[in-house]
Amino acid sequence: MAPTGLYHHFSSYFKNTEEDVLPPLSVTLVGLLSVAYTLLYVLPFYLSPTTRPSPNLSRDAPSVIRARIRFVSVAVALSTIATMYILAIHTKASRLEIPRLLGWYPIGIIEVAKSLLLTALLFTGPLFEGAVVEGRWKDWIQSQALHESLSSWIGWRNYVAGPVTEEIIFRSLLVPLHLLTPLSPIRVILLTPLYFGIAHIHHFYEFVLTHPHTPWAPSVIRSLFQFTFTTIFGWYATFIFIRTGNILAVILVHTFCNWAGLPRLWGRVEPRVAIGGPTVRGKEDSGSALGNERRGHWSWSFAYYFLLVVGAVAFQQCLWTLTESPKVLAKVL
């Protein structure tokens, strides 16, 4: 019996009877396409001297960022054309129906809002730390930090180009293709983010190249850690995409997570005073751009970790309700 999911929703495209038939795409074909899309996205970074990092040229250099954005934009366009052609051939979907399979249409503002709310619950503690302890709530309301971030090429890459291109490739294109194979939706959620995680392993080479005096062991651990948290995020993003059928929701969740960073899991919570103006950092930069730490009251630490736990519990309780949508691509459970 064919699996439920995207294939079930669009079964009328495959045949004219109500009986189950084999899914239209094989796991092998979709796996090869996934590898091809991943390589098409990453390899151009190293084939051109304008995008290739070196000991004297960082990936955060504006010229490198601009060139890489051009290359990944071409990769996304070619991958999208290939996917649309495959869907048109194998599903007999119309030109208007293919964007629905890719999560492009309808926009679904409600799904976007609910997905962002769900993600914010997980970051309740960090949001408290930034807004209250560090006193940045005024900047957030005035959108000052957002304007300053997007005025730099690093900010544009981290919050716009990166989330848009990565989510189109690794969610909007790969997930529907996998849902049209015999794989169950749960396996699709677990499998497809691996390509997303693997696509970030190339940062190991970049880090070793630009930090030649750093021992290999810390470099490997750093890359494995990055592969782990990008894969975990990929599981979450794929779950949201399948449940909402909305690629915009996933893109904005990706942007939010890039902005928020990883939550603090230990240590004293203290206010910090910025040295100079707000700083936009590379995604892999460690440490804080803020200095001159002042000792804070223990109640801030208590409130932070309390809210972190409360937010995690609320996230778990609302995971299914806040991702419920009539635009669902597949029944996960």
N, C-alpha and C positions, 0 to 999 in steps of 0.2 A: 504494500500500500504506500502510495506517495505521501511524503510528509506534509503537514499543514504549514502554512506560512505564505510567503509571497506567491509561491506556485499555486497554492490553494485559492488565494484571492483572485488570481488572474488565470485560473484554469480554463476559462472560456476562450482564451487566446490560443490554447494548445490543441483543443479538440472540440467537437460539437456534441459529445455525449457527456453524461454525468458520471461515467465510470472513471476510476482512478487510472492514470497512465504514469509512465516513468517521467521524472523531471526532465526538462529539456536540455540541461547542461550537465556535463560530467565533472566530477571533482578534479580530475587530472587537468582538464582544459582550464577550469577556473583557477586552479593552483598555478598553472603556467602563466596565465594572464596576470595574476597577482604579483608573481615574481617580476614579470616584464614591467608592470606599472611601477613597482618599487625601484627597480634599476633605472628606469626612465626618469624617475624623480630625483634620484641621488647621484648617479654617475656623472651627469653634466657638471657637478660641482668640481670634479677633478680632471675633466677633459679640456678645460679652458684655463689659460693663465689668468683670466680676469676673475675667476671664481675659485681657483685653487689656492688654499692657504699655504703659507710658508713661514719660516721663523721670523720673517720681517713683515708678514702680511696677515693680519688677524681676520677671522671670519666676521668680526664686528666692524671691520672697515667699511665705510659707506659705499665705496666703489664695489666691494665684494657683495654686499647686501643687494645693491641695485642689480648687479649682473645675475645673481642667483634668483632674484624675484622674476627676472625676465625668463630665465631657463625653466623654472618650475611652472610658470604660467603656460609656456609652450607644452610642457609635459602634461599638465592638467588638460589642456585643450585636445591634445592628441589622444589621451586616455579616454576622455569623455566621448569623442567621436567614435572611437573603437567600441566603447560600451554601448552607446546608443545603437550602433549598427548591429551588434550582437543581440540586443534586446528586440530590435525591430524584426530581425530574421527569425529568432527562436520563440518569441512570444506573440508575434503578430500584433503587438501593441501599436496604437496610432501615435502620431507625433505629439498629440496632446496628452496621451496616457503615459508616455515614457518619462516625462518630468515627474509624474506622480510616483513611479517606481523608484526614481532617484531621490525622492524627498524634496524636490525643488518647489513643488506646487501641490496644494495651496499653501500659502505662507504659514498660516497657523500661529497667530500672535499669542493666543492663549497657551499653546504648547510651549512657545518660547518662554513666556513669563513663568509658567509652572516649572520648567526645567531649570531656569536660573534660580528660582526660589528654593528648589530642592538642593541645588549645589551650594547655595548660600547657607543652608542649614548646617552643612558639613563644616563650614568655615565660620560658624558663629563665634568661636573663641578668637580666631585671628581678626575677624571684623571688629570685635570689641577692643582688641589690642590696638589696632590701627586707629579706630575712630575715637576711642575714649582715652586710652593710656597714652598714645602718642599724639592725640589731639588733632588728627588729620580730617575730622569730619567736615570742617568748613571747606577745605580744599576739595573734598569729594562733592559737596553740594554745588560749589562754584565751577566744578569740572576743570579746575586749574591743573591738577596733576595729569588728567587725561589729555588736555591740550598740549602740555609740555612733553608728554610721552610720545604722542603721535607726531610731534614736530621733529623727532629724530628718526633716523633710519633704523636704529635698533628697536625703538618702540613700534615703528610701522611693521617691522618684520615679526616681532613677538606677538603683537596684538591684532594684526590685520592679515598680512600676507601669509604668515605661517599657519594660523588657524584655518583660514579659508582654503588654501591649497591642500593642506594635509587632510582636512575633513572631507573635501570633495573626493580625493583619491582613495583614502583608506576607509571612509564610511559610505559616501554617496555612490561610489562606483563598485567597490569590492563587496560590500554587504549584499546588495541586490543580486549580484552574480552568484554569490555563495548560497543565497536563499533559493536559487533556482536549481540547486543540486540536491542529491539525496540527503545532504547534511541537515540535521535538526537545527532549529534556531539557537538552542543552547550551545551546540558545537560551533555554530557560526560566531556567536558572541565570544567564545573562548579562543577560536582559531584566528580570525581576521586581525585582531590587535597585535598578533605576533609579527605580522608584516610591518605594522606601525612601529613596534619596538625595535625590530631589526633595522629599520630605516634610520634610526638614531645612533646605531652602533658606530657609524662612520665618524662620529664626534671623538671616538677614541684616537683615531689616527690624527685628527686635527689637534687634539690636546697634546699628544706626544710630540707632534711637529712644532707646536708653538711653545711648549714647555719642555725643552730637551733635557733639562737637569732634574726633572721630577722622576723618581724611581718608577719602574714599570708596575710594581704591585699596587700602589695607590691609584695609578691610572686605570688599571684593569678593574679594580673595585669600584672606582668612580663610574666607569662605563657600564658595569653590571648593575649598579644601583640605578643609573639612568634608564637602562633597558627595562628594569623591573617596574619603576613607577610610570614609565610611558605605556607599558603593557597594561598595567592596572587601570590607568586612565582610559586606555583603549577599550577595556571591558565595559567600563561605565559608559563611555560615549557610544559604543555600539548598542548597548542595552537601551539607552535613550533614543537612539536613532530608530531602532526596530519598533520600539513601543510608541513613538510619536510620529514616525514617518516624516520628520521635519529636520532637514539638514541645517537650517538657520539656527535652530535651538542648539544643536551640537556645536556649531561654530562659535556661538556666543558663550557657551559653557567652557569651551576650550580657551577662549580669550580671557574669561574670568579666572580660570585656574592658572593661566600664565601670569596674570596680574597678581593674584593672591600668593602664588608660590606654595611651598609645602608648609603645612601647619607646624608650629612649634610643639614638640612632644615632651620637652623637659626644659628645666632652667627657670630662673626668676624672670618674671615679667616686669619690665621697667620702662619708664618713658625715655625717649631719646630726643636729642635736639639736632637738627640737620646742620651740617657744616656747609655753608654756601647754600645753593638752591637745590631743588629736587634733582635727583640723579636717575637717569635711565641706564639700567645695566643689561649686560648680556644674560641670556637665560641660564648659562652655566656658571655665572659668577657666583662665588661663594662669599659668605659674610654679608654684612649689611652696609648699605651706602650711608647709613646714619651713624654718627659718632657722638662723643661727649655724653656717655651714658650717665644718668643720675639714678641713684638708688631710689626705688619706689617702695611703697607700703606693701606689706605682705598680702593685703586684701586684693590687690590687683592680680597677683598670681593665683590666689584662690578663685577669684571671679573668672579668670581666663580659663583655668582647667575645668571648673564647674560648667561653664558654658560650652567648652569643647566636648564634654561628655554629653550634656543635654542636647547639643546640636547633633551629635552622632546618633543618639537614640531617636531623635525626631526624624533624622534622615532615614533611618531604618524603617520607622513606622510609616513614613510618607512615600517611600520609594515606589510603590505600586500605584498609589492613588494619584500622585503628581505626574506620573508618566502615562496615565491612562488617556487614550485618544481614539476617536473613531477612524483616524488615519493610520492606525497600526499596520505595519508591514507584515507581521507574523505573530502568531500566538506563542509566547515564550514558554509558558507552562500550561 
